[in-house]
C-alpha cells in the first residue's frame, strides 16, 4: 500500500522549518494525471496523492457509475457545458472575493445574480481558490494552483483545492461552490411519489448534496493538517438559474463527515492494492 509520512504537526509549521521542501515542491506542476485520474504532487513521502474528487469518483457504486455513463451517452456535450459554466462562476467568485473586477459572461448572468449577497457574508477571506495570507503561500504552486493535503492515521494520503475559507458570522467557515441546472436537497424525498419527475429531480439534488458534503469532510481534515486551522462550520453554495442556495453544516456534522471520508479513503486504497497497473511514480 502507498503510505505517506504521517504529519504530527501542520504543514504550515513544517514549512517554517523546511522551506526548501516546499520551494522544490512548488517548482513542479501541482496536478498530474495517473491512470487517467487527477493527482497532486505532495510534501509526503508518496510524492503524489489522488485528488478528493478522484477518490469519490472511484469509490462510487457500480450502479451509480453506470448511471453516469448512460447520462453522458444520452446527453452529449452536457458534461462539458457544465464544466465550462462551473469554471466561469468559480472565476467570478474568486474575482469578487479578491475585490477584483468581476467579468460575468452573459450566458451565465442568471447563475451569478444571487452570489454577491451570499459572498458579502464573509467578513474576512483567507482563501478564495488560492491562499490569500502570506503564511499560507507555501500551499500555492508555481502554476497557480492552491491546494491542501491530508492523510489518515494509516498514512493514506489525498489532496484537493478548497473553494473558500473565511470568516462568516464570526465563524471560520469552509465553503464549497457548485453550479447546477437543478436545486440541491438536504433530505431524501420520502414524501414524494417514487419514480415521479419531481422525485427524480429531488433524488438527483440529494445525491449531489451528499457528494459535496463528503468533499467538505475531506477538505476539513486536510485544512487542519495543512494550514493548522480547524474550521467551525461548513457551507455549500449552489448557484442555479432559479436561485442561489446556501446550506450550513455544523462543526459536529463535519466531524461525522470526516469519519465517513476516512472509510472512503480506506476503500479507495484497498481497491488500489488489487490493481496491478497502478504505479504512483508514473508521472
Rosetta blueprint (number, residue, H / E / L):
1 X L
2 X L
3 X L
4 X L
5 X L
6 X L
7 X L
8 X L
9 X L
10 X L
11 X H
12 X H
13 X H
14 X H
15 X H
16 X H
17 X H
18 X L
19 X H
20 X H
21 X H
22 X H
23 X H
24 X H
25 X H
26 X L
27 X L
28 X L
29 X L
30 X L
31 X E
32 X E
33 X E
34 X E
35 X L
36 X L
37 X E
38 X E
39 X E
40 X E
41 X E
42 X L
43 X L
44 X L
45 X L
46 X L
47 X L
48 X E
49 X E
50 X E
51 X E
52 X H
53 X H
54 X H
55 X H
56 X H
57 X H
58 X H
59 X L
60 X L
61 X L
62 X H
63 X H
64 X H
65 X H
66 X H
67 X H
68 X H
69 X H
70 X H
71 X H
72 X H
73 X H
74 X H
75 X L
76 X L
77 X L
78 X H
79 X H
80 X H
81 X H
82 X H
83 X H
84 X H
85 X H
86 X H
87 X H
88 X H
89 X H
90 X H
91 X H
92 X H
93 X H
94 X H
95 X H
96 X H
97 X H
98 X L
99 X L
100 X L
101 X L
102 X L
103 X L
104 X L
105 X L
106 X H
107 X H
108 X H
109 X H
110 X H
111 X H
112 X H
113 X L
114 X L
115 X H
116 X H
117 X H
118 X H
119 X H
120 X L
121 X L
122 X E
123 X E
124 X E
125 X E
126 X E
127 X E
128 X E
129 X L
130 X L
131 X E
132 X L
133 X L
134 X H
135 X H
136 X H
137 X H
138 X H
139 X H
140 X E
141 X L
142 X L
143 X L
144 X L
145 X L
146 X E
147 X L
148 X E
149 X E
150 X E
151 X E
152 X L
153 X L
154 X L
155 X L
156 X L
157 X E
158 X E
159 X E
160 X E
161 X L
162 X L
163 X L
164 X E
165 X E
166 X E
167 X E
168 X E
169 X L
170 X L
171 X E
172 X E
173 X E
174 X E
175 X E
176 X E
177 X E
178 X E
179 X E
180 X L
181 X L
182 X L
183 X L
184 X L
185 X L
186 X L
187 X L
188 X L
189 X L
190 X L
191 X L
192 X L
193 X L
194 X L
195 X L
196 X L
197 X H
198 X H
199 X H
200 X H
201 X H
202 X H
203 X H
204 X H
205 X H
206 X H
207 X H
208 X H
209 X H
210 X H
211 X H
212 X H
213 X H
214 X H
215 X H
216 X H
217 X H
218 X H
219 X H
220 X H
221 X H
222 X H
223 X H
224 X H
225 X H
226 X H
227 X H
228 X L
229 X L
230 X L
231 X L
232 X L
233 X E
234 X E
235 X E
236 X E
237 X E
238 X E
239 X E
240 X L
241 X L
242 X L
243 X L
244 X E
245 X E
246 X E
247 X E
248 X E
249 X E
250 X E
251 X H
252 X H
253 X H
254 X H
255 X H
256 X H
257 X H
258 X H
259 X H
260 X H
261 X H
262 X H
263 X H
264 X H
265 X H
266 X H
267 X H
268 X H
269 X H
270 X H
271 X H
272 X H
273 X H
274 X L
275 X L
276 X L
277 X L
278 X L
279 X L
280 X L
281 X L
282 X L
283 X L
